[in-house]
Amino acid sequence: MNYIDLHCDTLTACADGKKELIDCNLQTDILKLKKSGCAAQCFAIFTNGSDSKAKFGEYLSFYNSALSKHGDFLFPVTRFSHLAKAQAQNKIGSMLTVENLGFTQGNPDEIQKLKNSGVIMASLVWNDKNAYAEPNLVFENSLPRFDKNNENGLTERGKAAAELLDELKIIIDISHLSDGGVSDLLENRKIPLVASHSNARAVCPVSRNLTDAQIKKIADCGGVVGVNFCPDFIGDKDIYSGVYAHISHIINTGGQDCVALGSDFDGIPAPENLEDCTKMPQLFLYLSRRGIKDVILEKLAFSNFARVFSEINP
């Protein structure tokens, strides 16, 4: 089954490890994606630290070089219409995203540059407070407290950044964002947004996951939730049954149009039996055998996010 994965950290992992994206022996690479039936992959540029602006430039150069080197496999997708072109050429749609806008340091000019760089989706924050927002994980003694929620909202710069992202037609990603920040973004929202790699808190009660109220509001604005494969956020020893539980709950809570896939490959420990993206066909087979109908399976695999993308950037 063709699918879109809303989040992986393979790009930065490859660049840091000085590996080639084509075959890098990680959870995801171009050859593995081809084998798995991937229609499009969101490659995240992740930065965190004092040298983040310079690192973003390095990662962007690495990405553009990979597009050039591996044009037989990758088709750069910067708007919805490019997805059909990628499929027509039997190539993997390659979509660039940003995890953590902290490196822009509250400067709107730096956010403006993201559009010209081909970025289609961006999150305001990761696990550390920045000029825009705070994370949904609360840390004590450098360890996450999964049982604590962060109700602090967006800063004024964060609200301005969100407005600018909407104007630029860059999809806002709320994964990692505090509960208060999510509330700020979802209040009376009409433009779809995305939680690219998040799960359901009712199934696995950690603050990194989404509440039912958040899922409903994401659905109400036409957005989607990309289910994350991280064992800590799945909460089930069996990865397939855990993924199924989260998908089912999101569908039951927000409807069949608000669920998608956001593996977080190469940003998580390898789940047993879902160690890399080549196991995606087995996951789809399992979900089908558990009773998820083909029409819903196709929506979560491809159409739901494609619809969001088409509405924001046709």
WOZI-V178407 format. One record per residue. N is the residue number from 0. RES is the residue in one letter. PSI is psi in radians with two decimals (NA if undefined). Layout:
N_RES_PSI / N_RES_PSI
This chain:
0_M_2.32 / 1_N_2.45 / 2_Y_2.80 / 3_I_2.26 / 4_D_2.11 / 5_L_-0.21 / 6_H_2.25 / 7_C_2.76 / 8_D_0.36 / 9_T_-0.66 / 10_L_-0.90 / 11_T_-0.58 / 12_A_-0.72 / 13_C_-0.81 / 14_A_-0.78 / 15_D_-0.60 / 16_G_0.06 / 17_K_0.82 / 18_K_2.88 / 19_E_2.41 / 20_L_-0.35 / 21_I_-0.69 / 22_D_1.44 / 23_C_0.13 / 24_N_0.63 / 25_L_-3.00 / 26_Q_-0.46 / 27_T_2.41 / 28_D_3.08 / 29_I_-0.78 / 30_L_-0.68 / 31_K_-0.73 / 32_L_-0.73 / 33_K_-0.77 / 34_K_-0.57 / 35_S_-0.24 / 36_G_0.35 / 37_C_2.22 / 38_A_-0.64 / 39_A_2.46 / 40_Q_2.26 / 41_C_2.01 / 42_F_2.03 / 43_A_2.38 / 44_I_2.00 / 45_F_2.28 / 46_T_2.62 / 47_N_2.04 / 48_G_3.08 / 49_S_-0.43 / 50_D_0.36 / 51_S_-0.66 / 52_K_-0.77 / 53_A_-0.70 / 54_K_-0.69 / 55_F_-0.78 / 56_G_-0.71 / 57_E_-0.78 / 58_Y_-0.66 / 59_L_-0.72 / 60_S_-0.72 / 61_F_-0.76 / 62_Y_-0.85 / 63_N_-0.62 / 64_S_-0.70 / 65_A_-0.70 / 66_L_-0.70 / 67_S_-0.78 / 68_K_-0.62 / 69_H_0.69 / 70_G_-0.31 / 71_D_-0.35 / 72_F_-0.61 / 73_L_2.46 / 74_F_2.08 / 75_P_2.17 / 76_V_1.97 / 77_T_-0.07 / 78_R_2.85 / 79_F_-0.72 / 80_S_-0.38 / 81_H_-0.40 / 82_L_-0.76 / 83_A_-0.65 / 84_K_-0.70 / 85_A_-0.78 / 86_Q_-0.68 / 87_A_-0.54 / 88_Q_0.11 / 89_N_0.75 / 90_K_2.83 / 91_I_2.17 / 92_G_2.21 / 93_S_2.02 / 94_M_2.29 / 95_L_2.25 / 96_T_2.90 / 97_V_2.22 / 98_E_1.85 / 99_N_1.81 / 100_L_0.20 / 101_G_-0.53 / 102_F_-0.32 / 103_T_-0.20 / 104_Q_0.67 / 105_G_0.15 / 106_N_1.96 / 107_P_-0.49 / 108_D_-0.61 / 109_E_-0.63 / 110_I_-0.68 / 111_Q_-0.64 / 112_K_-0.41 / 113_L_-0.64 / 114_K_-0.79 / 115_N_-0.36 / 116_S_-0.11 / 117_G_0.23 / 118_V_2.29 / 119_I_-0.27 / 120_M_2.53 / 121_A_2.54 / 122_S_2.56 / 123_L_-0.53 / 124_V_2.79 / 125_W_-2.21 / 126_N_0.12 / 127_D_2.50 / 128_K_2.44 / 129_N_-2.86 / 130_A_-0.30 / 131_Y_-0.61 / 132_A_3.13 / 133_E_2.77 / 134_P_2.91 / 135_N_-0.15 / 136_L_2.28 / 137_V_2.24 / 138_F_2.44 / 139_E_2.19 / 140_N_0.72 / 141_S_0.16 / 142_L_2.46 / 143_P_2.41 / 144_R_1.64 / 145_F_-0.30 / 146_D_-0.04 / 147_K_2.46 / 148_N_2.57 / 149_N_1.94 / 150_E_0.01 / 151_N_2.39 / 152_G_-2.95 / 153_L_2.62 / 154_T_2.99 / 155_E_-0.65 / 156_R_-0.60 / 157_G_-0.73 / 158_K_-0.71 / 159_A_-0.67 / 160_A_-0.70 / 161_A_-0.73 / 162_E_-0.70 / 163_L_-0.73 / 164_L_-0.73 / 165_D_-0.76 / 166_E_-0.64 / 167_L_-0.08 / 168_K_0.68 / 169_I_2.17 / 170_I_2.31 / 171_I_2.26 / 172_D_2.14 / 173_I_0.06 / 174_S_2.40 / 175_H_-0.19 / 176_L_2.52 / 177_S_2.75 / 178_D_-0.71 / 179_G_-0.70 / 180_G_-0.71 / 181_V_-0.75 / 182_S_-0.74 / 183_D_-0.76 / 184_L_-0.58 / 185_L_-0.17 / 186_E_2.00 / 187_N_0.52 / 188_R_2.41 / 189_K_-0.38 / 190_I_2.29 / 191_P_2.48 / 192_L_3.07 / 193_V_2.47 / 194_A_1.72 / 195_S_-0.53 / 196_H_1.35 / 197_S_2.75 / 198_N_-2.96 / 199_A_2.16 / 200_R_-0.50 / 201_A_-0.45 / 202_V_-0.72 / 203_C_1.84 / 204_P_1.21 / 205_V_2.57 / 206_S_-0.32 / 207_R_-0.37 / 208_N_2.96 / 209_L_2.51 / 210_T_2.86 / 211_D_-0.68 / 212_A_-0.69 / 213_Q_-0.76 / 214_I_-0.77 / 215_K_-0.71 / 216_K_-0.58 / 217_I_-0.77 / 218_A_-0.71 / 219_D_-0.58 / 220_C_0.08 / 221_G_0.21 / 222_G_-3.09 / 223_V_2.77 / 224_V_2.09 / 225_G_2.01 / 226_V_2.25 / 227_N_2.44 / 228_F_0.11 / 229_C_2.17 / 230_P_-0.62 / 231_D_-0.49 / 232_F_-0.17 / 233_I_-0.83 / 234_G_0.40 / 235_D_2.38 / 236_K_-0.54 / 237_D_2.01 / 238_I_-0.67 / 239_Y_-0.82 / 240_S_-0.56 / 241_G_-0.81 / 242_V_-0.75 / 243_Y_-0.75 / 244_A_-0.74 / 245_H_-0.75 / 246_I_-0.81 / 247_S_-0.75 / 248_H_-0.73 / 249_I_-0.72 / 250_I_-0.79 / 251_N_-0.47 / 252_T_-0.81 / 253_G_-0.13 / 254_G_2.86 / 255_Q_-0.17 / 256_D_0.01 / 257_C_0.21 / 258_V_2.50 / 259_A_-2.91 / 260_L_2.30 / 261_G_1.38 / 262_S_-0.71 / 263_D_0.41 / 264_F_2.50 / 265_D_0.16 / 266_G_0.06 / 267_I_2.78 / 268_P_2.54 / 269_A_2.04 / 270_P_2.42 / 271_E_2.27 / 272_N_-0.04 / 273_L_0.89 / 274_E_-0.50 / 275_D_3.12 / 276_C_-0.27 / 277_T_-0.23 / 278_K_0.05 / 279_M_-0.72 / 280_P_-0.66 / 281_Q_-0.65 / 282_L_-0.80 / 283_F_-0.69 / 284_L_-0.75 / 285_Y_-0.81 / 286_L_-0.67 / 287_S_-0.75 / 288_R_-0.43 / 289_R_-0.04 / 290_G_0.10 / 291_I_2.06 / 292_K_2.68 / 293_D_-0.69 / 294_V_-0.63 / 295_I_-0.67 / 296_L_-0.72 / 297_E_-0.63 / 298_K_-0.85 / 299_L_-0.54 / 300_A_-0.60 / 301_F_-1.00 / 302_S_-0.58 / 303_N_-0.85 / 304_F_-0.64 / 305_A_-0.67 / 306_R_-0.80 / 307_V_-0.80 / 308_F_-0.74 / 309_S_-0.59 / 310_E_-0.62 / 311_I_-0.73 / 312_N_1.34 / 313_P_NA
